[in-house]
Amino acid sequence: MAILIHNCTAVLMDEAGTVLPGAYVAVEGSQIRSVGTARPEGVFTEEIDGQGNVLMPGFVNAHTHVPMTAMRGYGDGNNLQDWLHNYIFPVEARWDDRAIRCCTNLGLAEMIASGVTTIADMYMHTDVIAQEVASAGISANLSVGGVFFDESFDPDTNHDCVAQRELTEKWHNYNDGQIQVDASIHGEYTSSAPLWQWMAGYAHDHGLGMHVHISETKAEHEASLTRHGKTPIQILNDYGVWDVRAIAAHCVWTTPEDWAIMAEKGISAIHNPMSNLKLGSGIAPVPAMQKAGVNVCLGTDGVSSNNCTDFFGDLKLAAILHNGANCDPLALLPLDALRMATANGGKALGRKTGMIQAGYDADLILVDFSHLNLTPCHSVLSNLAYAAHGSDVCMNMARGKVIYKDGTFRTIDIDRVKREVAQYALPLLFQTK
């Protein structure tokens, strides 16, 4: 199926930061066929009139816990450890597949409506999440978030090792790569050397990426130094965890020595500014990491600690936060923030997404620049980074298929999802003792 998108201004997210008025973008199947200012030759099954709006690559939300939509606003006002142990973990113990399914769809719908086309998710009941991602149409790198607290380790019986193998065998490279499976370690503080070594070997042997929470809080970072005399980045490096394509979520308390390892190994840092500020974890040193050669991307974290996944909100915060923190209005420019949300994320997840370029996945969104908050427009890039909201997205095309347009979801029955969340998931998860 060939689709032509025209009458739009295209933000290509190439190295030059090209903004292309009067663009024609041709899509063939799941990929972009051509980009230019002249109508391409050939017959198109469908033509989409951009109505003078802005076409840009879909967002890459590089660190999520999608089903946690159920905990939106629950346990607010606590530090990370109290919040996890006293609120989140007790609720998570009540999950079943049906509740995971509807809460996943609620999370996917919220992200799709605000322009996300690709995610990296770490959570439990991952097979159910994979089913709903496949149906929704977006792309995902999925992982289970391996933990290990016991003294004796047997990968044949360890729950997360078993889950890792089953998920990989069933879902890795599903639908020509729509779903990819990554190996994962929840964090240094929730696991130990036997699991690190096993996950590192499994990822290497099966060609998988790696997804880990890293140095989110000062307490976590310092506890690793006490246990090992090394930071989380450094101790995991000793066990080969970073010898594959890898993403490190948060990185708030990482050090210049960590950044040197990250740059050398190609570890991407996933910045989660909204979550880190809300939980009082701190501010990741993004400009310094970038100067050190680290690829920095953007994530929302779970809705439970954000409290939404309007990706434009996280984009704006990322775009302005570091200017204030560094007392430097040039610390992070609009184009830098937009790259974190698109092209950098595609690179981190090993995908050809995040740019409007021939041969890349047709992950594209239209942003309605007729809205009041985007009028007038002196700079398309500035308006996208500083002024746009998720509600300005009027079309989401994932892998060449329009999955959302003008407020209508085409792959998710949102009314059914809302009923399931209200009538089943919430009573199950928040039942009184």
Secondary structure as the mmCIF struct_conf table of DSSP 4:
data_model
#
loop_
_struct_conf.conf_type_id
_struct_conf.id
_struct_conf.beg_label_comp_id
_struct_conf.beg_label_asym_id
_struct_conf.beg_label_seq_id
_struct_conf.end_label_comp_id
_struct_conf.end_label_asym_id
_struct_conf.end_label_seq_id
STRN STRN1 ALA A 2 VAL A 11
TURN_TY1_P TURN_TY1_P1 GLU A 15 ALA A 16
STRN STRN2 VAL A 19 GLU A 28
TURN_TY1_P TURN_TY1_P2 GLY A 29 SER A 30
STRN STRN3 GLN A 31 GLY A 36
BEND BEND1 THR A 37 ALA A 38
HELX_LH_PP_P HELX_LH_PP_P1 ARG A 39 PRO A 40
BEND BEND2 GLU A 41 GLY A 42
BEND BEND3 THR A 45 THR A 45
STRN STRN4 GLU A 46 ASP A 49
TURN_TY1_P TURN_TY1_P3 GLN A 51 GLY A 52
STRN STRN5 VAL A 54 PRO A 57
HELX_LH_PP_P HELX_LH_PP_P2 GLY A 58 GLY A 58
STRN STRN6 PHE A 59 THR A 64
HELX_RH_3T_P HELX_RH_3T_P1 VAL A 66 MET A 71
TURN_TY1_P TURN_TY1_P4 ARG A 72 GLY A 75
BEND BEND4 GLY A 77 ASN A 78
HELX_RH_AL_P HELX_RH_AL_P1 LEU A 80 TRP A 83
HELX_RH_PI_P HELX_RH_PI_P1 LEU A 84 ILE A 88
HELX_RH_AL_P HELX_RH_AL_P2 PHE A 89 GLU A 92
TURN_TY1_P TURN_TY1_P5 ALA A 93 ARG A 94
HELX_RH_AL_P HELX_RH_AL_P3 ASP A 97 ALA A 113
TURN_TY1_P TURN_TY1_P6 SER A 114 GLY A 115
STRN STRN7 VAL A 116 MET A 122
BEND BEND5 MET A 124 HIS A 125
HELX_RH_AL_P HELX_RH_AL_P4 THR A 126 ALA A 136
STRN STRN8 SER A 139 SER A 143
STRN STRN9 GLY A 146 GLY A 146
BEND BEND6 GLU A 151 SER A 152
TURN_TY1_P TURN_TY1_P7 PRO A 155 THR A 157
HELX_RH_AL_P HELX_RH_AL_P5 HIS A 159 TRP A 171
TURN_TY1_P TURN_TY1_P8 HIS A 172 ASN A 173
HELX_RH_AL_P HELX_RH_AL_P6 TYR A 174 GLY A 177
TURN_TY1_P TURN_TY1_P9 GLN A 178 GLN A 178
STRN STRN10 ILE A 179 VAL A 181
STRN STRN11 ALA A 183 GLY A 187
HELX_RH_3T_P HELX_RH_3T_P2 GLU A 188 THR A 190
HELX_RH_AL_P HELX_RH_AL_P7 ALA A 193 HIS A 206
TURN_TY1_P TURN_TY1_P10 GLY A 207 GLY A 207
STRN STRN12 MET A 210 ILE A 214
BEND BEND7 SER A 215 SER A 215
BEND BEND8 THR A 217 THR A 217
HELX_RH_AL_P HELX_RH_AL_P8 LYS A 218 HIS A 228
BEND BEND9 GLY A 229 LYS A 230
HELX_RH_AL_P HELX_RH_AL_P9 PRO A 232 ASP A 238
TURN_TY1_P TURN_TY1_P11 TYR A 239 TRP A 242
BEND BEND10 ASP A 243 ARG A 245
STRN STRN13 ALA A 246 HIS A 250
TURN_TY1_P TURN_TY1_P12 VAL A 252 TRP A 253
HELX_RH_AL_P HELX_RH_AL_P10 PRO A 256 LYS A 265
TURN_TY1_P TURN_TY1_P13 GLY A 266 GLY A 266
STRN STRN14 ILE A 267 HIS A 271
HELX_RH_AL_P HELX_RH_AL_P11 PRO A 273 LYS A 278
TURN_TY1_P TURN_TY1_P14 LEU A 279 GLY A 280
HELX_RH_AL_P HELX_RH_AL_P12 VAL A 286 LYS A 291
TURN_TY1_P TURN_TY1_P15 ALA A 292 GLY A 293
STRN STRN15 VAL A 296 LEU A 298
HELX_RH_3T_P HELX_RH_3T_P3 VAL A 303 SER A 305
TURN_TY1_P TURN_TY1_P16 ASN A 306 ASN A 306
BEND BEND11 ASN A 307 ASN A 307
HELX_RH_AL_P HELX_RH_AL_P13 PHE A 311 ALA A 325
TURN_TY1_P TURN_TY1_P17 ASN A 326 CYS A 327
TURN_TY1_P TURN_TY1_P18 PRO A 329 LEU A 330
BEND BEND12 ALA A 331 LEU A 332
HELX_RH_AL_P HELX_RH_AL_P14 PRO A 334 ALA A 341
TURN_TY1_P TURN_TY1_P19 THR A 342 THR A 342
HELX_RH_AL_P HELX_RH_AL_P15 ALA A 343 ALA A 348
TURN_TY1_P TURN_TY1_P20 LEU A 349 GLY A 350
BEND BEND13 LYS A 352 LYS A 352
BEND BEND14 GLY A 354 MET A 355
TURN_TY1_P TURN_TY1_P21 ALA A 358 GLY A 359
BEND BEND15 TYR A 360 TYR A 360
STRN STRN16 ASP A 361 ASP A 361
STRN STRN17 LEU A 364 VAL A 367
TURN_TY1_P TURN_TY1_P22 PHE A 369 SER A 370
BEND BEND16 HIS A 371 HIS A 371
HELX_RH_3T_P HELX_RH_3T_P4 LEU A 372 LEU A 374
BEND BEND17 PRO A 376 PRO A 376
BEND BEND18 HIS A 378 HIS A 378
HELX_RH_AL_P HELX_RH_AL_P16 VAL A 380 SER A 382
HELX_RH_PI_P HELX_RH_PI_P2 ASN A 383 ALA A 387
HELX_RH_3T_P HELX_RH_3T_P5 GLY A 390 ASP A 392
STRN STRN18 VAL A 393 ALA A 398
TURN_TY1_P TURN_TY1_P23 ARG A 399 GLY A 400
STRN STRN19 LYS A 401 LYS A 405
TURN_TY1_P TURN_TY1_P24 ASP A 406 GLY A 407
STRN STRN20 THR A 408 PHE A 409
BEND BEND19 ARG A 410 THR A 411
HELX_RH_AL_P HELX_RH_AL_P17 ILE A 414 GLU A 420
HELX_RH_PI_P HELX_RH_PI_P3 VAL A 421 ALA A 425
HELX_RH_AL_P HELX_RH_AL_P18 LEU A 426 LEU A 429
TURN_TY1_P TURN_TY1_P25 PHE A 430 PHE A 430
#
